[in-house]
């Protein structure tokens, strides 16, 4: 059972809070849920992927090859529009939590597009993402394939129900490779298989307290399974 709202309150004290946080990870790992909780904790606005607005997505999940390029281009233009609006509307430093990192758009393209499509996509990406704002902290959530599949099934989004383990394997491998080399912002890699920030306030508090101590470099957070679950 979820705790009362007061159970989620965290004493931030004088700690340095990142002004722009990006939460990333494969489908089903919990990035949007964590993004919304962080936004409530810090009183930030959210910058969320709007997958339901992509008219090509359901066709892509049903038959990847037939709709991969328009799916990728739609997401690229949509995300850059959101980031541009963030930059234009904020006269001072933005305070946002996003459930995407624009650089990861290339990751999906590399997994789903043919070599010819990828060359075209890359040309569009290079011209579109110039001067994209950079997060103060990136949180990368990881989980095994079986857990991702279970969570995708449980949340019941119709277009996602055709996603299979092979696609998630490719995606997980691409994410691992991408973040192995990522050094554009402080990075926190979280084992999201056991942590329960939805139902367990203590799990959530411990994660937030850990992330607030990060100001640079690469960090790993591997929590122990909660005794409360």
TORTORKOL-504311 format. One record per residue (C-alpha): y negated, z negated, x negated. Coordinates in steps of 0.25 Angstrom, whole numbers. Last residue first. Layout:
SITE     c2     c3     c1
SITE      Y      Z      X
...
//
This chain:
SITE     c2     c3     c1
SITE     23     -2    -32
SITE     17    -15    -36
SITE     24    -16    -49
SITE     16     -4    -54
SITE     23      6    -64
SITE     17      4    -78
SITE      5     12    -81
SITE      4     24    -91
SITE    -10     26    -94
SITE    -13     36   -106
SITE    -26     38   -113
SITE    -33     50   -120
SITE    -47     49   -126
SITE    -60     43   -122
SITE    -66     33   -113
SITE    -54     26   -106
SITE    -55     11   -102
SITE    -58     15    -88
SITE    -45     22    -87
SITE    -37      9    -89
SITE    -44      1    -79
SITE    -43     13    -69
SITE    -28     13    -71
SITE    -26     -2    -70
SITE    -34     -2    -57
SITE    -25      9    -51
SITE    -12      2    -54
SITE    -18    -11    -49
SITE    -22     -5    -36
SITE     -8      0    -33
SITE     -7     10    -21
SITE    -13     23    -25
SITE    -15     20    -40
SITE      0     19    -42
SITE      4     21    -56
SITE     18     25    -59
SITE     18     40    -61
SITE      3     42    -64
SITE      5     41    -79
SITE    -10     42    -83
SITE    -17     50    -94
SITE    -31     46    -96
SITE    -40     56   -103
SITE    -54     55   -109
SITE    -60     69   -108
SITE    -59     83   -114
SITE    -46     79   -122
SITE    -35     86   -115
SITE    -24     91   -124
SITE    -12     83   -118
SITE    -19     83   -105
SITE    -16     98   -103
SITE     -2     97   -108
SITE      2     86    -99
SITE     -5     93    -87
SITE      2    106    -90
SITE     15     99    -91
SITE     13     92    -78
SITE      9    105    -71
SITE     21    112    -76
SITE     30    101    -71
SITE     22    100    -58
SITE     26    115    -55
SITE     40    113    -59
SITE     41    100    -50
SITE     37    108    -37
SITE     24    109    -29
SITE     28    114    -15
SITE     23    102     -8
SITE      9    103    -14
SITE      3    112     -3
SITE      8    102      8
SITE      1     90      2
SITE     12     79      5
SITE      7     68     -3
SITE     21     63     -5
SITE     26     76    -10
SITE     16     78    -21
SITE     18     63    -25
SITE     33     65    -26
SITE     31     78    -34
SITE     21     71    -44
SITE     31     60    -46
SITE     43     69    -49
SITE     34     77    -59
SITE     30     65    -67
SITE     16     59    -67
SITE      3     61    -75
SITE    -11     58    -71
SITE    -23     62    -80
SITE    -35     55    -80
SITE    -47     62    -86
SITE    -60     54    -90
SITE    -74     57    -92
SITE    -72     70    -85
SITE    -78     83    -90
SITE    -87     92    -82
SITE    -84    107    -82
SITE    -94    114    -91
SITE    -87    127    -90
SITE    -76    127    -80
SITE    -77    140    -73
SITE    -78    150    -85
SITE    -66    145    -92
SITE    -58    143    -79
SITE    -61    157    -74
SITE    -56    163    -87
SITE    -44    153    -87
SITE    -40    158    -73
SITE    -39    172    -77
SITE    -31    169    -89
SITE    -22    160    -81
SITE    -20    171    -71
SITE    -15    181    -81
SITE     -6    170    -88
SITE      0    166    -74
SITE     -6    154    -67
SITE      1    141    -63
SITE      2    131    -75
SITE     -9    136    -83
SITE    -18    136    -71
SITE    -14    122    -68
SITE    -19    117    -82
SITE    -31    126    -81
SITE    -36    117    -69
SITE    -34    105    -78
SITE    -47    107    -85
SITE    -54    104    -72
SITE    -49     90    -71
SITE    -45     86    -57
SITE    -45     74    -48
SITE    -59     71    -51
SITE    -66     57    -52
SITE    -82     58    -52
SITE    -94     52    -57
SITE   -103     63    -62
SITE   -113     60    -73
SITE   -127     62    -68
SITE   -133     74    -60
SITE   -120     75    -52
SITE   -120     86    -42
SITE   -119     98    -51
SITE   -108     92    -60
SITE    -99     88    -48
SITE   -102    101    -41
SITE    -97    109    -54
SITE    -84    100    -55
SITE    -81    103    -40
SITE    -84    118    -42
SITE    -75    118    -54
SITE    -64    112    -47
SITE    -64    122    -35
SITE    -65    134    -45
SITE    -53    129    -53
SITE    -45    126    -40
SITE    -48    139    -34
SITE    -44    146    -47
SITE    -31    139    -49
SITE    -26    142    -34
SITE    -31    156    -35
SITE    -23    158    -48
SITE    -10    151    -44
SITE     -8    157    -30
SITE      4    166    -30
SITE     10    160    -43
SITE     11    146    -37
SITE     18    149    -24
SITE     18    138    -14
SITE     10    129    -22
SITE      0    140    -25
SITE     -1    144    -10
SITE     -4    130     -7
SITE    -15    130    -17
SITE    -22    143    -14
SITE    -32    138     -4
SITE    -37    127    -13
SITE    -45    118     -4
SITE    -33    108     -3
SITE    -33    106    -18
SITE    -47    100    -18
SITE    -47     93    -32
SITE    -56     81    -31
SITE    -69     76    -37
SITE    -70     62    -33
SITE    -83     54    -32
SITE    -84     41    -40
SITE    -85     26    -35
SITE    -77     22    -47
SITE    -65     16    -39
SITE    -66     26    -28
SITE    -66     38    -37
SITE    -55     32    -45
SITE    -46     31    -33
SITE    -50     45    -28
SITE    -46     51    -42
SITE    -33     43    -42
SITE    -29     49    -29
SITE    -33     63    -34
SITE    -25     62    -47
SITE    -12     57    -40
SITE     -1     64    -48
SITE      3     73    -37
SITE     -2     86    -43
SITE     -4     85    -58
SITE    -14     76    -66
SITE    -29     74    -67
SITE    -40     64    -64
SITE    -54     67    -69
SITE    -64     56    -70
SITE    -79     58    -71
SITE    -88     46    -74
SITE    -78     38    -82
SITE    -80     23    -79
SITE    -85     14    -91
SITE    -81      0    -87
SITE    -92    -10    -84
SITE    -84    -17    -73
SITE    -75     -7    -66
SITE    -68    -18    -57
SITE    -58    -10    -49
SITE    -57     -9    -34
SITE    -44     -4    -29
SITE    -39    -16    -23
SITE    -52    -17    -15
SITE    -48     -4     -7
SITE    -36    -11     -2
SITE    -23     -8     -9
SITE    -14      3     -5
SITE      0      0      0
//
